[in-house]
Amino acid sequence: MKLAEFQKLGHQVVILIGNATAQVGDSTDRESERPMLTREETEKNAESYLDSFAKILDINKVEIVYNADWLDKVSFCEVGEIAKNFSVAQMLDRDNFAKRYKEGVRISLQEFLYPLMQGYDSVATKADVEVGGNDQYFNLLAGRPIQEAYGQPKQDILTFDLIE
């Protein structure tokens, strides 16, 4: 709904489909690892997302991008450059990771990649504002130091309660 307001004010709305990040799986608000999805599963899921957006946005005026278009091209060395913007302590400060770590529940390194991938999305799209659910707070903030490392201005973020 906030995106519809932005659109009515003349802003360009970009819907980013996380077909690469969805394969890794975001463990936010999870007590265990999410299973990895196939690319086909992520693209099938995207269809329903776009149908939902079309109910509140003029979908013909929306730019739709898929993050596999750039994340599939990031080298392992570049992943290292992105990762050096964060510490293990920062990752473990996330509520769900802190709880799992304290309880001895497995946390894969793959799960640490998710916020880095989402943060790099902000670089690839040169985002000035990113809108997301309040469960994505850490992931949305991850874009700021990565953008700074790439010489871009830091984006602003807006978070909202999730719509069930």
N, C-alpha and C positions, 0 to 999 in steps of 0.2 A: 504494500500500500504506500509505503514511503517512496518507493521507486516511481510509482504513478504520480505522486506529487512532484518529484524531481522532473519527470517527463513533462508534466503540464507547465512547469516553469521554464521549459526550453532546454533542459540538460540532456546530454546524450547518455542514455542508459545502455550499459554493456552487461549482458548476461554471460557469465563465465561458467561454462559447463566443465566441471572437474573430472573429465574422463580419465586423466592420468592419476590425479590424487585419489580418486575413488578406488582405483586398483590397489593402492596402498592401504586405504581405509583409515578414517579418522577415529581415534579411540576416545575422543571427547565424551565425557559422561558415560564411559563404559568401564566395567570392572574387569574386562579381559580384552585380549586382542580381537580385532575384527578380522574375519577371514578376508584374504585378498579376492577381489573380483576380477573377472576377465574383462577385456576391453569391450567385448560384445555386451556383457551385462551392464556395464556403465553406460553405454550408448542407448540401450533399451530403457534404462532408468531415466535418461535425459529427456526422452520423448514426453513422459508424463510431467516433468518439470516445466517444459516449454508450454504444454497445454495449460498448466496452472497459471503461468505468467500471462498467457494470452487472455485470461479472464479479467485481468486488471490493468494490463498495459496495451498500448497500441503496438503490437508485436512487429508490425511492418516498419516501425521507426526505431526498433531496438537492434543494437549490434550484438550478434551471438558469436562467441568465441569458445574454442575447446582448448584446454590447457595442454593436451598431448601435443598440440602443434608446436609448442616451444619446449616443453619438458622432455619430450622424446629426443631432443637434440642437445640437451645439457650433458656435458662430459663429466666423468667421475672427478676429474680435477676441479671442475667448476663447482661441483657439489661440495668439495672440500672448502673452496673459497666462501661459499654461502654459509656452510656450517660453522666456520670460525667466528661468525657474528653472534653465536650463542654458546652457552656453557651447559654442561650436564646438569649443574645445579639449577639453572633456569628451567630446564626441561622438567626436572624432578619437583620444582615448585608448583607445577600445575596440579590442581587438586586431585584429579584422577590418577596421575602418576605417583604423587606423594602417597596416596592411600595404598595403591598397589605395591609400591616399594616397601612401605612400612609393614604390609601384610605378607611380604615375600612372594607376591604374585608376579609372574613373568611380565617384563616389559621389553619388547623387542626393539632393536635399533631402528627397524623399519618404521616404528611408530614415531620416532623422533624426526623422521624425514618429512612427515606430513606438514607440520607448520613451516618447514623450510620450503617445501614445494608451493604451499599456498602463498607464502611470502614472496617467492619468486614470481608468482602470477602478477603481483602488484608491479613488479619491475617490467615484465613483458607487456602489460597493458598500460603502463605509465599512469596508474590509478592516482587520482587526486582525492577521491572519497571511496571507501569500500563499506558496503552495508551488509550486515549479517546478523545471525542470531546471537544472543548473549552467550550461548555455549561455545561460540567461535572467538571469544575475546582474545585469547592468547594467539590464535592463528592469525587473526586480523592484525594484531600488533606486530607480528613477526615480519610483516611487509616493511615496516618503517626502517629498521636498521639495514635491511637488505637493500632497500631503495637508496638509502644514504651511501652504502658501500658502492653502489653503481652510479653515484653522482646525481641522483634524482631527488627532488623534494619529497619529504615524508608525507604520505597520505594521511588524511583524517579518516576516522572510522566512526560508524554509527552502529550500535547494537540494539536489538530489540528482543523482547520475549518471543519465544518460539510459538508459531501458530500450529496447533495440533491438527 
